[in-house]
Every structure is written in C-alpha cells, then in structure tokens.
Amino acid sequence: MAVIVTIEIPGGTREQYEKTTRSLGETDWFPPAGLLAHAAGPDGDGGWRIVDFWESEDEFLAFMEKGRTVFEREGVRTVLPTVQEATHVMVRPAPN
C-alpha cells in the first residue's frame, strides 16, 4: 500500500537540506527503493517540510535507517514524520 510521508524538521534550512541531499546522493543506494515522488520546502514556521510518496511504510523506514548516519553527520537530528495511506498516487513521467 502506498503511503504519503510528511516530515517536519524544526529549525531545518534550505542549506542543510541541500547538503544532506548531496550527501545522500553520494551513497551507492540512492535514490532509495520504494520512493515514488519527493518535494521539499520551507514550512512557514522557520523549519523545513518534506512530502514524499513511498510504495510502503516499510520502504520509508528502511530508507530512514540507511540514511541515519548521513542525517546525523549533516546535523538533522529532529525529524517528525507523519505517515498516512495514499489511495491514489499519480506521477507524471519524466520528459524524454
């Protein structure tokens, strides 16, 4: 079952997000299995919000475990995820 994962990072910044994303991209397992779509931006309260669509909650949790050392190294210590069932996910194909 597909899920929507919303992650709130209190105090998170664009710079921190971009550095963490670059570090994740340097791993041999990124992009992670099960990730369908990803979006991120400021949350309006001085933090950062990420909204992902995953094939399953288990795949999201596996990603969080694999990424733990990267998150800690980049200073991402507080992550508040919310997981909810997605009844439909539509992803526009990338242009050729």
KAFEN-V682624 format. One line per field, one symbol per residue. ss: DSSP state (H for helix, E for strand, L for the rest). psi: psi as a letter, one per 30 degrees, with the letter a starting at -180 (. if undefined). burial: I if it has 24 or more other ideal C-beta (glycine too) atoms within 12 Angstrom, else O. A space follows every 50 residues. Layout:
ss: ???
psi: ???
burial: ???
This chain:
ss: LLEEEEEEELLLLHHHHHHHHHHHHLLLLLLLLLEEEEEEEELLLLLEEE EEEELLHHHHHHHHHHHHHHHHHLLLLLLEEEEEELLLLLLLLLLL
psi: kklkjkkkjkflleeeeeeeeeeefflfgkklkfkelkkllkffggakkk jlkleleeeeeeeeeefeeeeeeggjfjkikkklkkfkkkkkkkk.
burial: OIIIIIIIIOOIOOOIIOOIIOOIOOOOOOOIOIIIIIOIOOOOOOIIII IIIIIIIOIIOOIIOOIOOIIOOIOIOOIOOOIOOIOOOOOOOOOO
